[in-house]
């Protein structure tokens, strides 16, 4: 609670990021992070979702984001092996549906590596993400 109070005071929340079972033995699902945020009850504590970790721990990306709801403040975009979105078989459509359903307006960032020439692969990845976002109808 003291960390949340400080975060609220300075306008920068402490962010909880659920990881996967290879990296953590607790806090592996977005619902767990949302539960902590709810229990703390302070806007200075929030959470983020990371598609990379969610691939291993969540049964539904959409369901995970729905469980995060109003506590979700940031999303990491990364594929199965921490590649750029679109460089492997990872789909973001289900997760994007969840983000649309909760009216997510927060930030997203790439947290991944790039296979190939960045000036070619990054624009390709953004086109892939735009297509997946459009496919995520609700």
C-alpha positions in Angstrom: 0.0 0.0 0.0 2.8 2.5 0.7 4.2 2.0 -2.8 0.7 2.6 -4.2 0.3 5.7 -2.2 3.6 7.0 -3.5 2.7 6.0 -7.1 -0.6 7.8 -6.8 1.1 10.9 -5.4 3.6 11.2 -8.2 1.2 10.0 -11.0 3.2 6.9 -11.9 1.6 3.6 -10.7 3.7 0.6 -9.6 3.0 -1.9 -12.3 2.5 -5.6 -11.7 3.6 -7.8 -14.7 2.5 -11.5 -14.6 5.4 -13.7 -15.9 5.4 -17.3 -17.0 6.2 -20.4 -15.0 9.8 -20.5 -16.3 10.4 -17.0 -14.7 8.2 -16.9 -11.6 6.4 -19.2 -9.3 3.6 -16.8 -8.5 1.8 -14.0 -10.3 1.5 -15.7 -13.6 -1.9 -14.7 -14.8 -3.6 -11.4 -15.3 -6.4 -12.3 -13.0 -3.9 -12.7 -10.2 -2.5 -9.2 -10.8 -6.0 -7.7 -11.0 -6.8 -9.4 -7.6 -3.8 -7.8 -6.0 -4.7 -4.4 -7.5 -8.3 -4.8 -6.2 -7.1 -5.8 -2.8 -4.7 -2.9 -2.5 -7.4 -0.5 -3.7 -5.2 2.3 -4.7 -4.8 3.9 -8.2 -1.0 3.9 -7.6 -1.0 0.1 -8.2 -1.8 -1.1 -11.7 -0.9 -4.0 -14.0 0.2 -4.8 -17.4 -0.2 -7.8 -19.8 2.5 -9.3 -21.9 1.5 -11.5 -24.8 4.7 -13.4 -24.6 4.0 -14.6 -21.0 0.3 -15.0 -21.7 1.0 -17.5 -24.4 2.3 -19.9 -21.8 0.0 -19.1 -18.9 -3.4 -18.0 -20.1 -6.1 -20.2 -21.7 -7.6 -17.2 -23.5 -5.9 -13.9 -24.2 -9.3 -12.2 -24.4 -10.4 -13.7 -21.1 -7.1 -12.6 -19.5 -7.6 -9.0 -20.6 -11.2 -9.1 -19.5 -10.0 -10.2 -16.0 -7.5 -7.3 -15.9 -10.2 -4.8 -16.8 -9.7 -1.3 -15.4 -6.4 -2.2 -13.7 -4.7 -2.7 -17.1 -2.3 0.2 -18.0 0.2 -1.3 -20.4 0.6 -4.2 -22.9 3.8 -5.7 -24.2 3.6 -7.1 -27.8 5.9 -10.0 -28.4 5.5 -13.3 -30.1 6.1 -16.9 -29.0 9.9 -16.8 -29.0 10.2 -13.1 -28.3 10.2 -12.3 -32.0 8.4 -9.4 -33.7 4.7 -9.9 -34.0 4.1 -11.7 -37.3 7.5 -13.5 -37.4 5.9 -16.7 -36.1 2.5 -18.3 -35.8 1.3 -16.2 -32.7 -2.1 -14.6 -33.2 -3.1 -11.5 -31.4 -6.7 -11.4 -32.5 -8.2 -13.0 -29.4 -6.3 -10.6 -27.2 -7.1 -7.6 -29.3 -10.8 -8.6 -28.9 -10.3 -8.5 -25.1 -8.6 -5.1 -25.3 -11.5 -3.7 -27.4 -14.1 -5.2 -25.0 -12.6 -3.4 -22.0 -12.2 -0.2 -24.1 -8.4 -0.2 -23.5 -6.8 3.2 -24.3 -3.4 2.6 -22.7 0.0 2.1 -24.2 1.4 -0.8 -26.0 5.1 -1.5 -26.7 7.2 -4.1 -28.5 9.2 -6.3 -26.2 11.0 -8.6 -28.6 13.8 -9.1 -30.9 13.9 -8.8 -34.7 14.9 -11.5 -37.2 16.1 -9.8 -40.3 16.6 -6.2 -41.4 14.8 -3.9 -39.0 13.9 -1.4 -41.7 11.9 -4.1 -43.5 10.7 -6.3 -40.6 9.4 -3.6 -38.2 7.0 -2.0 -40.8 5.9 -5.5 -41.8 5.1 -6.3 -38.2 3.1 -3.1 -37.8 1.0 -4.0 -40.9 0.5 -7.5 -39.4 -0.7 -5.9 -36.1 -3.0 -3.5 -37.9 -4.5 -6.5 -39.8 -4.9 -8.5 -36.6 -6.6 -5.5 -34.9 -9.0 -5.1 -37.7 -9.9 -8.9 -37.5 -10.6 -8.6 -33.8 -14.3 -7.7 -34.2 -16.5 -7.7 -31.1 
